[in-house]
Amino acid sequence: MPGILALVGDRALCADIERIAAAAGLAVVRVVEPSSRQAWLGAAAVVVDRAAAERCARRAWPRRGRVILVGATEPDADDFRAALAVGAQHVMQLPAQDTALMSVLADVADAVYPATGRGPVVAVVGGHGGAGASVFAAALASAAAEQGDALLVEADPWSGGIDLVVGLEAEGGVRWRDLQLRSGRLAATALREALPRSRRLAVLSADRGGGDIDAAPLAAVLDAGSRGGSTVVCDVPRRATAAAETTLGSADLVVVVTTAQVRSAAATEAVARWVSAHNPNAGLVVRGPAPGGMSPAEVAEIVGLPLLAAMRPQPRLAVVLEHGGLRLRRRAPLAVAAGAVLALLQAHPGRALP
């Protein structure tokens, strides 16, 4: 696959470029001059300093897209003249504008490794404590991974780590603490390759020690996963944080999980009002048992959300989660409910619940 040509003399600048390109999943080839017209035109992008830009202009290399001029100081008139001469589309100062360069290279990576189309984003939130939202989010992502690529994202920093739910806690890869991103865009392929994975399911989990997750990096992760064609499932905390509300607003569907009890329904009704204020495309999953005999339809009427799925209790679920993580059997209640939500999402794409 084509990499990035770096015609940059300063070693510190080159180190910055290589670091940012690696995060975007792109290789960097350092050269003094392109070896040929094919090398110049065939690179995914070309990064030059002022001196290299002036040399390339004198050589009259053909105009091409994705040429970036970088420098260690704030650009001046000479930098912009050199950029104009070589046809550079961007002039950047590093490391001050490393986020901007990351966004540009993420676009380059997406062009080099094109996805088949955007995937849906689903937010899952509990209607009350102990509703089972994290487990349902894991089941939904696992079911989606049976049909294609899926990304499970944990937005609750105090949940203990959703990698434990799916049995990936021992797998190497990036967690939230490792993801050094302030804003901007992430390359979809690079993100997926960096995360712990089980076949077609990739997982970004929180740290064991807590610590808030910022809204901007979370939005970048959701966008990258969706652009990469994955079904993105996000486990959202039941707290009005910027990260939670960013996720709710970004989702194609919000799934609220509750149990079939009067007090649970009352608590979930308040959560449903909060959710609906950020995204009207929300629905309810009701988990059994029902000690007082409440039906899922009665719970949905109290809560004020359409019923997406109802599921009976799943035997030995707690034992399974303690020994190796969630493994879905095809006819298990979790698998059936997750399949119903996915089928609805596929039948009514683009924020359109019936």
Secondary structure, DSSP 8 states (H G I E B T S, - for coil): ---EEEE---HHHHHHHHHHHHHTT--EEE-SS-SSHHHHHHSSEEEE-HHHHHHHHHHT----S-EEEEESS---HHHHHHHHHHT-SEEEETTTTHHHHHHHHHHHHHHHS--SS---EEEEEESSTTS-HHHHHHHHHHHHHTTS-EEEEE--TTS--TTTTTT-TTS-S--GGG----SS---HHHHHHHS-EETTEEEE---TT-----HHHHHHHHHHHHHTT-EEEEEE-SS--HHHHHHHHH-SEEEEEEESSHHHHHHHHHHHHHHHHH-S-EEEEEES--TT---HHHHHHHHTS-EEEEE---TTHHHHHHTT-----TTSHHHHHHHHHHHHHHHSTTT---
